[in-house]
Amino acid sequence: MFLVFYGGNGEKLLSRWKNALEKAGEEGKTIYRLTALDFNRQRFEELIKGAPLLGGSFAVALSGVLENPEGRAAVEENLENLSASPHLFL
């Protein structure tokens, strides 16, 4: 699942992420965060396909990644994989 939030300050955005996690039944699960500054395409693609050791799913918060040219390209090229992933991408 892939959800996009745009705008707002950091605290408001965090609140929207938490609400999305609760609605998806993902609260309390592991959350990985990738930002525009530390974006790594290989890590991003591993998270799309990855599975936790004990099964289940996790959430990945992408903060400002669409503002990074490499990040935007990776997201655009993986839209189908993001929607098919058992993990929640915010």
C-alpha atoms as a printed R data frame, in Angstrom:
   type eleno elety resid chain resno      x       y       z
1  ATOM     1    CA   MET     A     1  0.000   0.000   0.000
2  ATOM     2    CA   PHE     A     2  1.298   3.439  -0.918
3  ATOM     3    CA   LEU     A     3 -0.132   6.637   0.591
4  ATOM     4    CA   VAL     A     4  1.068  10.137  -0.255
5  ATOM     5    CA   PHE     A     5  0.787  13.108   2.116
6  ATOM     6    CA   TYR     A     6  1.829  16.553   0.969
7  ATOM     7    CA   GLY     A     7  2.502  19.720   2.913
8  ATOM     8    CA   GLY     A     8  2.046  20.551   6.557
9  ATOM     9    CA   ASN     A     9  4.611  20.961   9.254
10 ATOM    10    CA   GLY     A    10  6.504  18.033  10.722
11 ATOM    11    CA   GLU     A    11  4.226  17.543  13.724
12 ATOM    12    CA   LYS     A    12  1.037  17.652  11.645
13 ATOM    13    CA   LEU     A    13  2.509  15.246   9.119
14 ATOM    14    CA   LEU     A    14  3.564  12.851  11.882
15 ATOM    15    CA   SER     A    15 -0.005  12.897  13.196
16 ATOM    16    CA   ARG     A    16 -1.339  12.050   9.730
17 ATOM    17    CA   TRP     A    17  1.161   9.167   9.462
18 ATOM    18    CA   LYS     A    18  0.060   7.815  12.839
19 ATOM    19    CA   ASN     A    19 -3.599   7.974  11.791
20 ATOM    20    CA   ALA     A    20 -2.815   6.104   8.578
21 ATOM    21    CA   LEU     A    21 -0.918   3.436  10.529
22 ATOM    22    CA   GLU     A    22 -3.819   2.998  12.929
23 ATOM    23    CA   LYS     A    23 -6.346   2.670  10.097
24 ATOM    24    CA   ALA     A    24 -4.153   0.085   8.383
25 ATOM    25    CA   GLY     A    25 -3.774  -1.856  11.639
26 ATOM    26    CA   GLU     A    26 -0.027  -1.205  11.593
27 ATOM    27    CA   GLU     A    27  0.362   0.693  14.881
28 ATOM    28    CA   GLY     A    28  3.160  -0.694  17.012
29 ATOM    29    CA   LYS     A    29  4.912  -2.207  14.015
30 ATOM    30    CA   THR     A    30  8.423  -1.360  12.884
31 ATOM    31    CA   ILE     A    31  8.685   1.897  10.938
32 ATOM    32    CA   TYR     A    32 11.631   2.514   8.638
33 ATOM    33    CA   ARG     A    33 12.287   6.087   7.540
34 ATOM    34    CA   LEU     A    34 14.028   7.278   4.392
35 ATOM    35    CA   THR     A    35 14.526  10.988   3.761
36 ATOM    36    CA   ALA     A    36 15.611  13.017   0.754
37 ATOM    37    CA   LEU     A    37 19.046  13.412   2.360
38 ATOM    38    CA   ASP     A    38 19.739   9.748   3.136
39 ATOM    39    CA   PHE     A    39 17.778   8.083   0.319
40 ATOM    40    CA   ASN     A    40 19.388   4.894  -0.941
41 ATOM    41    CA   ARG     A    41 17.743   3.206  -3.919
42 ATOM    42    CA   GLN     A    42 19.018  -0.262  -3.037
43 ATOM    43    CA   ARG     A    43 17.665   0.021   0.524
44 ATOM    44    CA   PHE     A    44 14.334   1.334  -0.802
45 ATOM    45    CA   GLU     A    45 13.944  -1.618  -3.176
46 ATOM    46    CA   GLU     A    46 14.925  -4.060  -0.420
47 ATOM    47    CA   LEU     A    47 12.159  -2.628   1.771
48 ATOM    48    CA   ILE     A    48  9.576  -3.070  -1.007
49 ATOM    49    CA   LYS     A    49 10.368  -6.767  -1.318
50 ATOM    50    CA   GLY     A    50 11.604  -7.432   2.218
51 ATOM    51    CA   ALA     A    51 10.014  -9.629   4.839
52 ATOM    52    CA   PRO     A    52 10.585  -9.406   8.593
53 ATOM    53    CA   LEU     A    53 12.197 -12.432  10.208
54 ATOM    54    CA   LEU     A    54  9.022 -13.311  12.079
55 ATOM    55    CA   GLY     A    55  6.652 -12.544   9.205
56 ATOM    56    CA   GLY     A    56  4.064  -9.801   9.089
57 ATOM    57    CA   SER     A    57  4.575  -6.370   7.650
58 ATOM    58    CA   PHE     A    58  6.113  -3.019   8.491
59 ATOM    59    CA   ALA     A    59  5.729   0.610   7.511
60 ATOM    60    CA   VAL     A    60  8.151   2.781   5.559
61 ATOM    61    CA   ALA     A    61  7.953   6.565   5.947
62 ATOM    62    CA   LEU     A    62  9.415   8.417   2.966
63 ATOM    63    CA   SER     A    63 10.042  12.016   3.953
64 ATOM    64    CA   GLY     A    64 10.885  14.429   1.133
65 ATOM    65    CA   VAL     A    65 11.978  11.558  -1.110
66 ATOM    66    CA   LEU     A    66  9.996  12.865  -4.081
67 ATOM    67    CA   GLU     A    67 12.078  16.060  -3.937
68 ATOM    68    CA   ASN     A    68 15.245  14.010  -4.488
69 ATOM    69    CA   PRO     A    69 15.685  13.222  -8.239
70 ATOM    70    CA   GLU     A    70 16.953   9.693  -7.541
71 ATOM    71    CA   GLY     A    71 14.181   9.109  -5.010
72 ATOM    72    CA   ARG     A    72 11.461  10.377  -7.337
73 ATOM    73    CA   ALA     A    73 12.703   8.121 -10.140
74 ATOM    74    CA   ALA     A    74 12.815   5.090  -7.829
75 ATOM    75    CA   VAL     A    75  9.266   5.708  -6.581
76 ATOM    76    CA   GLU     A    76  7.895   6.284 -10.093
77 ATOM    77    CA   GLU     A    77  9.562   3.126 -11.404
78 ATOM    78    CA   ASN     A    78  8.221   1.053  -8.503
79 ATOM    79    CA   LEU     A    79  4.605   2.269  -8.234
80 ATOM    80    CA   GLU     A    80  3.212  -1.134  -9.165
81 ATOM    81    CA   ASN     A    81  5.523  -2.883  -6.696
82 ATOM    82    CA   LEU     A    82  4.578  -0.391  -3.960
83 ATOM    83    CA   SER     A    83  0.873  -1.023  -4.417
84 ATOM    84    CA   ALA     A    84  1.412  -4.820  -4.410
85 ATOM    85    CA   SER     A    85  3.708  -4.789  -1.376
86 ATOM    86    CA   PRO     A    86  2.300  -6.128   1.912
87 ATOM    87    CA   HIS     A    87  4.040  -3.206   3.629
88 ATOM    88    CA   LEU     A    88  2.667   0.279   4.115
89 ATOM    89    CA   PHE     A    89  4.597   3.087   2.397
90 ATOM    90    CA   LEU     A    90  3.869   6.651   3.511
